[in-house]
C-alpha cells in the first residue's frame, strides 16, 4: 500500500527522490493521510522560491471534515508547485502518489532525509 521507493514522515508526508527539477525532491501526503482527511476541497501550498524549514508548517489541506497542516519533510527552497491542485484538489485523494503531489524542494541539507522512514517503518508506525 505504501510505495517502497518513497521516504515517509511521522506527519504522513512522503518524499520522492529525485523530483523533476534539478536537485529537488517531490513531496506529497500518504494514502493514510488523504483517507483520514476525507474529500479534499482546497490546497494551500508554499510559494515558489520560499525557504521552508524541516518540521515546520508550509501549507494546508482543507477537506469536508477539517483543515490539516502540511509539514516540510526537509529544509530548502521550493522550486515547483502542483498548480493543477488549484482547480482539482481531489487529485490528492484520487492519486496521492502520482498526480496528487504537492510541491518540490531542493534540500539545503540532504542528510535530513536520513531521518525519514522507509515504507516498512512507516507501515509499522501506523500499526503501532
GUDOGU-881407 format. One line per 8 residues: their letters; for each residue x, y, z of N, C-alpha, C, O. Coordinates in Angstrom, 1 decimal. Example, Ala and Ser with C-alpha at 12.3 -4.5 7.8 and 13.67 -1.06 7.14 Angstrom:
BEGIN
as	13.2:-5.7:7.8:12.3:-4.5:7.8:13.2:-3.3:7.8:14.2:-3.3:8.5; 12.8:-2.2:7.1:13.7:-1.1:7.1:12.9:0.0:7.9:13.4:1.1:8.0
END
This chain:
BEGIN
xxxxxxxx	0.8:-1.2:0.0:0.0:0.0:0.0:0.9:1.3:0.0:0.5:2.3:-0.6; 2.0:1.2:0.6:2.9:2.4:0.7:4.2:2.1:-0.2:4.9:1.2:0.1; 4.3:2.9:-1.3:5.4:2.6:-2.3:6.8:2.5:-1.6:7.2:3.4:-0.8; 7.6:1.5:-2.0:8.9:1.3:-1.4:9.9:2.3:-1.8:10.9:2.4:-1.1; 9.7:3.0:-2.9:10.7:4.0:-3.4:10.6:5.3:-2.8:11.3:6.3:-3.1; 9.7:5.5:-1.8:9.5:6.8:-1.1:10.0:6.7:0.3:10.2:5.7:0.9; 10.2:7.9:0.8:10.5:8.1:2.3:9.3:8.7:2.9:8.6:9.5:2.3; 9.1:8.5:4.2:7.9:9.0:4.9:8.2:9.7:6.2:9.3:9.5:6.8
xxxxxxxx	7.3:10.6:6.6:7.4:11.3:7.8:6.4:10.9:8.8:5.4:10.3:8.4; 6.6:11.1:10.1:5.6:10.8:11.1:4.3:11.6:10.9:3.2:11.2:11.4; 4.4:12.7:10.2:3.2:13.6:9.9:2.5:13.1:8.6:1.6:13.8:8.2; 2.9:12.0:8.1:2.2:11.4:6.9:2.4:12.1:5.6:1.6:12.1:4.7; 3.6:12.7:5.5:4.1:13.2:4.2:5.0:12.1:3.6:5.6:11.3:4.3; 5.1:12.1:2.2:6.1:11.3:1.5:7.0:12.2:0.8:6.7:13.3:0.4; 8.2:11.6:0.5:9.2:12.3:-0.3:9.8:11.4:-1.3:10.1:10.2:-1.0; 9.8:11.8:-2.6:10.4:11.0:-3.7:11.6:11.7:-4.2:11.6:12.9:-4.5
xxxxxxxx	12.7:10.9:-4.3:13.9:11.3:-4.9:14.1:10.7:-6.3:13.7:9.5:-6.4; 14.5:11.3:-7.3:14.6:12.8:-7.4:13.3:13.4:-7.8:12.4:12.6:-8.3; 13.1:14.7:-7.7:12.0:15.4:-8.3:12.2:15.7:-9.7:13.2:15.2:-10.3; 11.3:16.4:-10.3:11.5:16.8:-11.7:12.6:17.9:-11.9:13.3:17.9:-12.9; 12.6:18.8:-11.0:13.6:19.9:-11.0:14.9:19.5:-10.6:15.1:18.5:-9.8; 16.0:20.1:-11.1:17.4:19.7:-10.8:17.6:19.8:-9.3:17.4:20.8:-8.6; 18.0:18.6:-8.7:18.4:18.6:-7.3:17.2:18.5:-6.3:17.5:18.6:-5.1; 16.0:18.4:-6.9:14.9:18.5:-6.0:14.3:17.2:-5.6:14.7:16.1:-6.1
xxxxxxxx	13.5:17.2:-4.5:12.7:16.1:-4.1:11.2:16.5:-4.2:10.9:17.6:-3.9; 10.4:15.5:-4.5:8.9:15.8:-4.6:8.2:15.4:-3.3:8.6:14.4:-2.7; 7.2:16.1:-2.9:6.6:15.9:-1.6:5.1:15.8:-1.8:4.5:16.5:-2.7; 4.5:14.9:-1.1:3.0:14.7:-1.1:2.5:14.2:0.2:3.3:14.0:1.2; 1.3:13.8:0.3:0.8:13.2:1.6:0.4:11.7:1.2:0.2:11.4:0.1; 0.4:10.9:2.3:0.2:9.5:2.1:-1.2:9.1:1.9:-2.1:9.9:2.2; -1.5:7.9:1.4:-2.8:7.4:1.3:-3.5:7.4:2.7:-4.7:7.8:2.7; -2.8:7.1:3.7:-3.4:7.1:5.1:-3.9:8.5:5.4:-5.0:8.7:5.9
xxxxxxxx	-3.1:9.6:5.1:-3.5:10.9:5.4:-4.7:11.4:4.6:-5.6:12.0:5.1; -4.7:11.1:3.3:-5.8:11.6:2.5:-7.1:10.9:2.9:-8.1:11.4:2.8; -6.9:9.6:3.3:-8.1:8.8:3.7:-8.7:9.4:5.0:-9.9:9.5:5.1; -7.8:9.7:5.9:-8.2:10.3:7.2:-8.9:11.7:7.0:-9.8:12.0:7.7; -8.4:12.4:6.1:-8.9:13.8:5.8:-10.3:13.7:5.2:-11.1:14.6:5.5; -10.5:12.8:4.3:-11.7:12.8:3.5:-11.6:13.6:2.3:-10.5:13.8:1.8; -12.7:14.0:1.7:-12.6:14.7:0.4:-12.0:16.0:0.5:-12.5:16.9:1.2; -10.8:16.2:-0.1:-10.1:17.4:-0.1:-10.7:18.4:-1.1:-10.9:18.1:-2.3
xxxxxxxx	-11.0:19.6:-0.6:-11.7:20.7:-1.4:-10.8:21.9:-1.6:-11.1:22.7:-2.5; -9.7:22.0:-0.9:-8.8:23.2:-1.1:-7.4:22.8:-0.7:-7.2:22.2:0.4; -6.4:23.3:-1.4:-5.0:23.1:-1.1:-4.3:24.4:-1.1:-4.4:25.2:-2.1; -3.5:24.7:0.0:-2.7:25.8:0.1:-1.2:25.3:0.1:-0.8:24.6:1.0; -0.4:25.8:-0.8:1.0:25.3:-1.0:2.0:26.5:-0.8:1.6:27.6:-0.9; 3.2:26.1:-0.4:4.2:27.2:-0.3:4.5:27.8:-1.6:4.3:27.2:-2.7; 4.9:29.1:-1.6:5.2:29.8:-2.9:6.6:29.4:-3.5:7.5:29.0:-2.8; 6.7:29.5:-4.8:7.9:29.3:-5.5:9.0:30.2:-4.9:8.7:31.4:-4.7
xxxxxxxx	10.2:29.7:-4.6:11.3:30.5:-4.1:11.2:30.6:-2.6:12.2:31.1:-2.0; 10.2:30.1:-1.9:10.0:30.2:-0.5:11.0:29.2:0.1:11.2:28.1:-0.4; 11.6:29.6:1.3:12.5:28.7:2.0:11.7:28.1:3.1:11.1:28.8:3.9; 11.7:26.8:3.2:10.9:26.1:4.2:11.9:25.4:5.1:13.0:25.1:4.8; 11.4:25.1:6.4:12.2:24.5:7.4:11.6:23.2:7.8:10.4:23.1:8.0; 12.5:22.1:7.8:12.0:20.8:8.2:11.2:20.8:9.5:11.6:21.4:10.5; 10.0:20.2:9.4:9.2:20.1:10.6:8.2:21.2:10.8:7.3:21.2:11.6; 8.4:22.3:10.0:7.5:23.4:10.2:6.3:23.4:9.2:6.4:22.7:8.2
xxxxxxxx	5.3:24.1:9.5:4.1:24.1:8.6:4.5:24.9:7.3:5.0:26.0:7.4; 4.1:24.3:6.2:4.4:25.0:4.9:3.2:25.0:4.0:3.3:25.5:2.8; 2.0:24.5:4.5:0.8:24.5:3.7:-0.4:24.0:4.4:-0.2:23.6:5.6; -1.5:23.9:3.8:-2.7:23.4:4.4:-3.5:22.6:3.4:-3.6:22.9:2.2; -4.2:21.6:3.9:-5.2:20.9:3.1:-6.5:21.0:3.8:-6.7:20.7:5.0; -7.5:21.5:3.1:-8.9:21.6:3.6:-9.8:20.5:3.0:-9.8:20.4:1.8; -10.4:19.8:3.9:-11.3:18.8:3.5:-12.7:19.1:4.0:-13.0:20.1:4.7; -13.7:18.2:3.6:-15.1:18.4:4.1:-15.1:18.2:5.6:-16.1:18.5:6.2
xxxxxxxx	-14.1:17.5:6.2:-14.1:17.2:7.6:-13.3:18.2:8.4:-13.7:18.6:9.5; -12.1:18.7:7.9:-11.3:19.5:8.7:-10.2:20.2:7.9:-10.2:20.1:6.6; -9.4:21.0:8.5:-8.2:21.6:7.9:-7.0:21.0:8.5:-6.9:20.9:9.8; -6.0:20.6:7.7:-4.8:19.9:8.2:-3.6:20.6:7.7:-3.5:21.0:6.5; -2.6:20.8:8.5:-1.3:21.4:8.1:-0.5:20.4:7.3:-0.6:19.2:7.5; 0.3:21.0:6.4:1.3:20.2:5.7:2.6:20.6:6.3:2.9:21.8:6.4; 3.5:19.7:6.6:4.8:19.9:7.2:5.9:19.7:6.2:5.8:18.8:5.4; 6.9:20.5:6.3:8.1:20.3:5.4:8.9:19.1:5.9:9.3:19.1:7.1
xxxxxxxx	9.1:18.1:5.0:9.9:17.0:5.5:11.4:17.3:5.5:12.1:16.6:6.3; 11.9:18.3:4.8:13.3:18.7:4.8:13.3:20.2:4.6:12.3:20.8:4.2; 14.4:20.8:5.0:14.6:22.3:4.8:15.1:22.5:3.4:15.8:21.7:2.8; 14.7:23.7:2.8:15.2:24.0:1.5:14.3:25.0:0.8:13.4:25.6:1.4; 14.6:25.2:-0.5:13.9:26.1:-1.4:12.8:25.4:-2.2:13.1:24.4:-2.9; 11.6:26.0:-2.2:10.5:25.4:-3.0:10.8:25.8:-4.5:10.9:27.0:-4.8; 10.9:24.8:-5.4:11.2:25.1:-6.8:10.1:24.7:-7.7:10.1:25.0:-8.9; 9.0:24.0:-7.2:7.9:23.6:-8.0:6.7:23.4:-7.1:6.8:23.0:-6.0
xxxxxxxx	5.5:23.7:-7.7:4.2:23.5:-7.0:3.3:22.8:-8.0:3.4:23.0:-9.2; 2.4:22.0:-7.5:1.4:21.3:-8.3:0.2:22.2:-8.4:-0.8:22.1:-7.7; 0.3:23.2:-9.4:-0.7:24.2:-9.5:-2.0:23.6:-10.0:-3.1:24.3:-10.0; -2.0:22.4:-10.6:-3.2:21.7:-11.0:-4.2:21.5:-9.8:-5.4:21.2:-10.0; -3.6:21.5:-8.6:-4.5:21.2:-7.4:-5.4:22.4:-7.1:-6.4:22.3:-6.4; -5.1:23.6:-7.7:-6.0:24.8:-7.5:-7.3:24.4:-8.1:-8.4:24.8:-7.4; -7.4:23.9:-9.2:-8.7:23.6:-9.9:-9.2:22.2:-9.5:-10.4:21.9:-9.5; -8.3:21.2:-9.2:-8.7:19.9:-9.0:-8.0:19.3:-7.7:-7.2:18.4:-7.8
xxxxxxxx	-8.4:19.9:-6.5:-7.8:19.4:-5.3:-8.0:17.9:-5.0:-7.3:17.3:-4.2; -9.1:17.4:-5.6:-9.4:16.0:-5.3:-8.3:15.0:-5.9:-8.3:13.8:-5.6; -7.4:15.5:-6.7:-6.3:14.7:-7.2:-5.5:14.1:-6.0:-4.9:13.0:-6.1; -5.4:14.8:-4.9:-4.7:14.4:-3.7:-5.4:13.1:-3.2:-4.7:12.2:-2.7; -6.7:13.0:-3.2:-7.5:11.8:-2.8:-7.3:10.7:-3.9:-7.1:9.6:-3.5; -7.5:11.1:-5.1:-7.5:10.1:-6.2:-6.2:9.5:-6.6:-6.1:8.4:-7.1; -5.1:10.2:-6.4:-3.8:9.8:-6.9:-2.7:10.4:-6.0:-1.9:11.2:-6.4; -2.7:10.0:-4.7:-1.9:10.6:-3.7:-0.4:10.5:-4.1:0.4:11.3:-3.7
xxxxxxxx	0.0:9.4:-4.8:1.4:9.2:-5.1:1.8:9.6:-6.5:3.0:9.4:-6.9; 0.9:10.1:-7.2:1.1:10.5:-8.6:0.7:11.9:-8.8:1.4:12.8:-8.4; -0.4:12.1:-9.5:-0.9:13.5:-9.9:-1.3:14.3:-8.7:-1.5:15.5:-8.8; -1.4:13.7:-7.5:-1.7:14.5:-6.3:-0.6:15.0:-5.5:-0.7:15.4:-4.3; 0.7:15.0:-6.1:1.8:15.5:-5.4:1.6:17.0:-5.0:0.8:17.6:-5.7; 2.3:17.5:-4.1:2.1:18.9:-3.6:3.1:19.9:-4.1:2.8:20.9:-4.8; 4.4:19.7:-3.8:5.5:20.6:-4.2:6.8:19.9:-4.3:6.9:18.8:-3.8; 7.8:20.6:-4.8:9.2:20.1:-4.9:10.1:21.1:-4.2:9.8:22.3:-4.2
xxxxxxxx	11.1:20.6:-3.5:12.0:21.4:-2.7:13.4:20.9:-3.0:13.7:19.7:-3.1; 14.4:21.8:-3.1:15.8:21.5:-3.2:16.3:21.5:-1.8:16.4:22.6:-1.2; 16.7:20.4:-1.2:17.1:20.3:0.2:18.4:21.1:0.4:19.3:21.0:-0.3; 18.4:21.9:1.5:19.6:22.6:1.9:20.6:21.7:2.6:21.8:22.0:2.6; 20.0:20.7:3.2:20.8:19.7:3.9:20.3:18.3:3.6:19.4:17.8:4.3; 20.8:17.7:2.5:20.2:16.4:2.1:20.3:15.3:3.2:19.6:14.3:3.1; 21.2:15.4:4.2:21.3:14.4:5.2:20.0:14.4:6.1:19.8:13.4:6.8; 19.2:15.4:6.0:17.9:15.4:6.8:17.0:14.2:6.3:16.2:13.7:7.0
xxxxxxxx	17.2:13.8:5.0:16.4:12.6:4.5:16.8:11.3:5.2:16.0:10.4:5.2; 18.0:11.3:5.8:18.4:10.0:6.6:17.5:9.7:7.7:17.4:8.6:8.2; 16.8:10.8:8.3:15.9:10.6:9.4:14.5:10.2:9.1:13.7:9.9:10.0; 14.2:10.1:7.8:12.9:9.8:7.3:12.7:8.2:7.3:13.7:7.5:7.3; 11.4:7.8:7.3:11.2:6.3:7.4:11.0:5.7:6.0:10.6:6.3:5.0; 11.4:4.4:6.0:11.1:3.6:4.8:9.6:3.2:4.8:8.9:3.5:5.8; 9.2:2.6:3.7:7.8:2.2:3.6:7.4:1.2:4.8:6.4:1.3:5.4; 8.3:0.3:5.0:8.1:-0.7:6.1:8.0:-0.1:7.4:7.1:-0.4:8.2
xxxxxxxx	8.9:0.9:7.7:8.9:1.5:9.0:7.6:2.4:9.2:7.1:2.5:10.2; 7.2:3.0:8.1:6.0:3.9:8.1:4.8:3.0:8.4:3.9:3.3:9.2; 4.7:1.9:7.7:3.6:0.9:7.9:3.6:0.5:9.3:2.5:0.4:10.0; 4.7:0.1:9.9:4.8:-0.3:11.3:4.4:0.8:12.2:3.7:0.5:13.2; 4.7:2.1:11.9:4.3:3.2:12.8:2.8:3.3:12.8:2.2:3.7:13.8; 2.1:3.0:11.7:0.7:3.1:11.6:0.0:2.0:12.5:-1.1:2.2:13.0; 0.7:0.8:12.5:0.1:-0.3:13.2:0.4:-0.3:14.7:-0.3:-0.9:15.5; 1.5:0.5:15.1:1.9:0.5:16.5:1.1:1.6:17.2:1.4:1.7:18.4
END
